[in-house]
Amino acid sequence: MISQSAAYIIRLRCISKMLAPSAVRCLSTGSSKSSNIAEHYEQGNILKVLEDGIAAIGKTKSTVTSEDLAPACEFHTGGREATVHFVERMEFQPSDAVLDVGAGLGGPARYISDTFGCHVTGIDLTAEYVDVANNINKWTNMDDKITMVVGNAFAMQFEDAVFDKAYMMHVGMNIEDKYSLAREISRVVKPGGLVGVFDVVKVGPDEMLFPLPWASEPAESFVDSVETYRSTFGSAGLVLEHQTSQMTRAQASMQQMQQLRDKLVAANAWPAPLGLHLPMGSNMVIKMQNYTDAVSTGKAGPYELYFRKA
């Protein structure tokens, strides 16, 4: 049997019960770029294939757990293992109101809420992701701890300074204007609040191959340097406290992932019932091959950055 840790190796992504109605602002989703991003991630059948995958592992919607679903719902480099590592510095407390920017299918949000007891609000541009995440939250009895809404990270529907902490995981690669993103995150976070970023950043000068997990073509990809994150987030009032490269961990994870895939292919068991092919679609393999190339050749790779609002 394949171990859970092996299955998690690689993933590329309104607190309405806590906020008064007056705290929610009007949302504008806007641009054609936003539409392109949403179209890149929309599959149209994610909920159905998830339900089929649950049945294939011998579970039902009433018995499946967040842990069971993590291989399909942790859409970032390193999957659940990377989530666990990333949140170690976030200082989550049960009383925290937490914002997940670009929450995807809600895997990290469920892990954080379940582990630390805090309420997590997830916002994502892709309506299908939000719908699927809300269904999973109901299946796992977490719909009272997590709220998922469709929204644009440039114009979030929340009042100023309502979240204790915020984070985003593999989101910035789709966003060209990182200053506006950082400014909006800073707006909704309380003074002194932590903001965590786990993104793929540009490391070397060479261009990446496409498609990639976050972009079908170069015009959709905005992978920037660590220096750009430090500058733009700093200009938005977010002071860098810690940063660390996750390139070595990513390279090791990718090697293990390839070994796992080879074993499953040899056993005629690829793809697994629950895995990255659900959110990434039929061209998952080529996307991951190109991303593996980017990391292994030093073109780009994941970094963790932690900021505090001044």
C-alpha positions as CSV (number, residue, x, y, z in Angstrom):
1,M,0.0,0.0,0.0
2,I,1.2,3.5,-0.8
3,S,2.0,5.5,2.3
4,Q,0.0,8.7,3.0
5,S,3.2,10.8,3.1
6,A,4.2,9.5,-0.3
7,A,0.8,10.5,-1.7
8,Y,1.3,14.1,-0.4
9,I,4.7,14.6,-1.8
10,I,3.9,17.2,-4.5
11,R,1.0,19.5,-5.1
12,L,0.8,22.4,-7.0
13,R,-3.7,26.1,-5.7
14,C,-16.2,36.0,4.7
15,I,-16.1,35.0,7.9
16,S,-19.9,35.4,7.7
17,K,-20.5,33.8,11.0
18,M,-18.0,36.1,12.7
19,L,-18.6,39.4,10.9
20,A,-21.7,41.5,10.9
21,P,-23.4,42.0,7.5
22,S,-22.1,45.6,7.4
23,A,-18.5,44.2,7.4
24,V,-18.9,42.7,3.9
25,R,-18.2,45.1,1.0
26,C,-19.2,44.8,-2.6
27,L,-16.9,42.7,-4.8
28,S,-15.8,43.4,-8.3
29,T,-14.0,40.6,-10.1
30,G,-13.2,42.6,-13.2
31,S,-10.5,42.0,-15.7
32,S,-9.9,39.6,-18.6
33,K,-6.8,38.4,-16.8
34,S,-9.0,37.3,-13.9
35,S,-11.2,35.4,-16.4
36,N,-8.1,33.8,-17.9
37,I,-6.9,32.6,-14.5
38,A,-10.4,31.2,-13.6
39,E,-10.6,29.4,-17.0
40,H,-7.2,27.9,-16.5
41,Y,-8.3,26.2,-13.2
42,E,-11.9,25.4,-14.1
43,Q,-12.4,21.7,-15.0
44,G,-16.2,21.4,-14.8
45,N,-16.3,18.0,-13.2
46,I,-14.1,18.1,-10.1
47,L,-16.9,17.3,-7.7
48,K,-18.0,14.3,-9.7
49,V,-14.5,12.8,-10.0
50,L,-13.9,13.5,-6.3
51,E,-17.0,11.5,-5.5
52,D,-15.9,8.7,-7.7
53,G,-12.4,8.8,-6.1
54,I,-14.0,8.6,-2.6
55,A,-16.0,5.5,-3.7
56,A,-12.8,4.0,-5.1
57,I,-11.0,4.1,-1.8
58,G,-14.0,2.5,0.0
59,K,-15.3,5.7,1.6
60,T,-18.6,7.7,1.4
61,K,-19.2,11.4,1.7
62,S,-20.2,10.8,5.3
63,T,-17.0,8.8,6.2
64,V,-14.3,10.5,4.1
65,T,-11.8,12.6,6.0
66,S,-9.8,15.7,5.2
67,E,-6.7,13.6,5.4
68,D,-8.2,11.2,2.8
69,L,-8.8,14.1,0.4
70,A,-5.5,15.9,1.0
71,P,-3.7,14.4,-2.1
72,A,-6.3,16.1,-4.3
73,C,-6.8,19.3,-2.3
74,E,-3.3,20.5,-1.4
75,F,-2.6,22.2,-4.7
76,H,1.0,23.4,-4.1
77,T,4.6,22.1,-4.1
78,G,5.0,19.4,-1.4
79,G,1.3,18.9,-0.6
80,R,0.3,18.3,3.0
81,E,3.9,17.9,4.2
82,A,4.7,21.4,2.8
83,T,1.5,22.8,4.5
84,V,2.6,21.4,7.9
85,H,6.1,22.9,7.4
86,F,4.8,26.3,6.2
87,V,2.3,26.9,9.1
88,E,4.9,26.2,11.8
89,R,5.8,29.9,11.8
90,M,2.3,31.2,11.6
91,E,1.6,31.2,15.4
92,F,-2.1,30.2,14.9
93,Q,-4.3,30.4,18.0
94,P,-7.9,29.1,18.4
95,S,-9.2,32.6,18.6
96,D,-7.7,33.7,15.3
97,A,-9.7,34.8,12.3
98,V,-7.5,33.6,9.4
99,L,-7.7,34.5,5.7
100,D,-6.6,32.1,3.0
101,V,-6.0,34.0,-0.2
102,G,-6.4,31.7,-3.3
103,A,-7.8,28.9,-1.1
104,G,-8.4,26.5,-4.0
105,L,-10.2,23.3,-2.8
106,G,-9.6,24.2,0.8
107,G,-7.1,21.6,1.8
108,P,-4.7,23.9,3.8
109,A,-7.7,25.7,5.4
110,R,-9.1,22.4,6.7
111,Y,-5.8,21.3,8.0
112,I,-5.2,24.7,9.8
113,S,-8.7,24.8,11.3
114,D,-8.7,21.2,12.4
115,T,-5.2,21.5,13.9
116,F,-5.3,24.9,15.6
117,G,-9.0,25.4,16.1
118,C,-9.3,28.7,14.4
119,H,-11.8,29.9,11.9
120,V,-10.5,30.2,8.3
121,T,-12.0,32.2,5.5
122,G,-10.9,31.1,2.0
123,I,-11.3,33.3,-1.0
124,D,-10.7,32.1,-4.6
125,L,-11.4,33.4,-8.1
126,T,-12.4,30.0,-9.4
127,A,-16.1,29.4,-8.7
128,E,-15.8,25.7,-9.2
129,Y,-13.1,25.4,-6.6
130,V,-15.2,27.3,-4.0
131,D,-18.3,25.1,-4.7
132,V,-16.2,21.9,-4.4
133,A,-14.5,23.2,-1.2
134,N,-17.8,24.0,0.4
135,N,-19.1,20.6,-0.4
136,I,-16.0,18.9,1.1
137,N,-16.4,21.1,4.2
138,K,-19.9,19.7,4.7
139,W,-18.8,16.1,4.1
140,T,-16.1,16.5,6.8
141,N,-18.3,18.5,9.2
142,M,-16.1,21.6,9.0
143,D,-18.6,24.0,7.4
144,D,-19.0,25.8,10.7
145,K,-15.2,26.3,10.9
146,I,-14.4,27.3,7.3
147,T,-16.1,29.8,5.0
148,M,-15.3,29.7,1.3
149,V,-16.3,32.6,-1.0
150,V,-15.7,33.6,-4.6
151,G,-13.7,36.7,-4.8
152,N,-10.8,38.8,-6.3
153,A,-7.7,39.3,-4.2
154,F,-7.4,42.8,-5.6
155,A,-10.8,43.8,-4.2
156,M,-11.7,41.6,-1.3
157,Q,-15.2,41.9,0.2
158,F,-14.0,42.4,3.8
159,E,-13.7,45.5,6.0
160,D,-10.4,46.8,7.1
161,A,-8.4,45.0,9.8
162,V,-10.7,42.0,10.4
163,F,-8.2,39.1,10.2
164,D,-5.6,38.2,12.7
165,K,-3.5,36.4,10.2
166,A,-3.4,35.7,6.4
167,Y,-1.6,33.4,4.1
168,M,-1.3,32.5,0.4
169,M,0.1,29.4,-1.1
170,H,1.2,29.3,-4.8
171,V,-1.0,32.3,-5.7
172,G,1.5,35.1,-6.7
173,M,2.5,33.3,-9.8
174,N,-0.8,34.3,-11.4
175,I,-0.6,37.9,-10.3
176,E,1.4,40.5,-12.1
177,D,0.6,43.5,-9.8
178,K,2.0,42.1,-6.5
179,Y,2.0,45.5,-4.8
180,S,-1.8,45.8,-5.2
181,L,-2.2,42.2,-3.9
182,A,0.0,43.0,-0.9
183,R,-1.8,46.3,-0.2
184,E,-5.2,44.5,-0.2
185,I,-4.0,41.8,2.1
186,S,-2.4,44.4,4.4
187,R,-5.7,46.3,4.4
188,V,-7.7,43.4,5.8
189,V,-5.1,42.2,8.4
190,K,-5.0,43.7,11.9
191,P,-1.8,45.6,12.9
192,G,0.7,43.2,14.2
193,G,-0.8,40.3,12.2
194,L,1.3,37.8,10.4
195,V,1.1,37.2,6.6
196,G,2.6,34.1,5.3
197,V,3.6,33.5,1.6
198,F,4.5,30.2,0.0
199,D,5.1,30.9,-3.6
200,V,7.2,29.8,-6.6
201,V,9.8,32.5,-7.3
202,K,12.2,33.2,-10.1
203,V,15.7,32.0,-9.3
204,G,17.7,31.8,-12.5
205,P,17.7,33.7,-15.8
206,D,16.4,30.9,-18.1
207,E,12.8,30.7,-19.2
208,M,10.5,28.0,-18.1
209,L,8.7,25.5,-20.3
210,F,4.9,25.6,-20.6
211,P,2.3,24.6,-19.7
212,L,2.9,24.7,-15.9
213,P,0.5,23.9,-13.0
214,W,-0.4,27.6,-12.7
215,A,-0.3,28.8,-16.3
216,S,-1.0,27.3,-19.7
217,E,1.2,29.9,-21.5
218,P,3.8,32.6,-20.6
219,A,1.2,35.4,-20.8
220,E,-0.5,33.9,-17.8
221,S,2.6,33.4,-15.6
222,F,4.1,36.1,-13.4
223,V,6.8,34.4,-11.4
224,D,8.9,37.1,-9.7
225,S,12.0,37.2,-7.6
226,V,12.2,37.1,-3.8
227,E,13.4,40.7,-4.0
228,T,10.2,41.7,-5.7
229,Y,8.1,40.1,-2.9
230,R,10.2,41.9,-0.3
231,S,9.9,45.2,-2.0
232,T,6.2,45.1,-2.9
233,F,5.0,43.7,0.4
234,G,7.3,46.1,2.3
235,S,5.8,49.0,0.4
236,A,2.3,47.8,1.5
237,G,3.3,48.0,5.2
238,L,4.3,44.3,5.6
239,V,7.7,43.9,7.2
240,L,9.7,40.8,6.3
241,E,10.5,38.7,9.4
242,H,11.8,35.5,7.8
243,Q,12.4,33.9,4.4
244,T,13.7,30.5,3.4
245,S,14.2,28.6,0.2
246,Q,12.4,25.4,-0.2
247,M,14.3,24.4,-3.4
248,T,16.1,21.4,-1.8
249,R,12.9,20.1,-0.3
250,A,11.1,20.5,-3.6
251,Q,13.8,18.7,-5.5
252,A,13.7,15.7,-3.1
253,S,9.9,15.6,-3.2
254,M,9.9,15.6,-7.0
255,Q,12.3,12.7,-7.1
256,Q,10.1,10.7,-4.7
257,M,7.0,11.7,-6.6
258,Q,8.5,10.4,-9.9
259,Q,9.5,7.1,-8.1
260,L,5.9,6.8,-6.8
261,R,4.4,7.5,-10.2
262,D,6.7,4.9,-11.8
263,K,5.5,2.3,-9.3
264,L,1.9,3.1,-9.8
265,V,2.3,3.0,-13.6
266,A,4.0,-0.4,-13.4
267,A,1.2,-1.7,-11.2
268,N,-1.4,-0.3,-13.7
269,A,-2.7,1.9,-10.9
270,W,-2.0,5.3,-12.3
271,P,-3.6,7.7,-11.7
272,A,-4.6,7.1,-8.0
273,P,-8.3,7.6,-7.2
274,L,-7.5,10.9,-5.4
275,G,-4.7,13.0,-6.7
276,L,-3.4,16.0,-8.6
277,H,-5.1,15.0,-11.8
278,L,-8.5,16.1,-10.3
279,P,-7.7,19.8,-10.0
280,M,-5.1,19.9,-12.7
281,G,-6.9,18.0,-15.5
282,S,-5.8,15.7,-18.2
283,N,-2.5,17.4,-19.0
284,M,-1.2,17.1,-15.4
285,V,1.8,15.0,-16.4
286,I,3.3,17.6,-18.8
287,K,2.6,20.4,-16.4
288,M,4.5,18.6,-13.6
289,Q,7.3,17.6,-16.0
290,N,7.8,21.3,-16.9
291,Y,7.7,22.4,-13.3
292,T,10.1,19.7,-12.3
293,D,12.4,20.9,-15.0
294,A,12.2,24.5,-13.7
295,V,13.1,23.4,-10.2
296,S,15.8,20.9,-11.0
297,T,17.6,23.3,-13.4
298,G,17.4,26.2,-11.0
299,K,15.0,28.4,-13.1
300,A,12.4,28.7,-10.3
301,G,11.3,27.1,-7.1
302,P,9.3,27.5,-3.9
303,Y,10.1,30.0,-1.1
304,E,8.5,30.7,2.3
305,L,8.2,34.3,3.4
306,Y,6.7,35.6,6.6
307,F,5.7,39.3,7.0
308,R,4.2,41.2,9.9
309,K,1.9,44.2,9.4
310,A,3.4,47.3,10.9
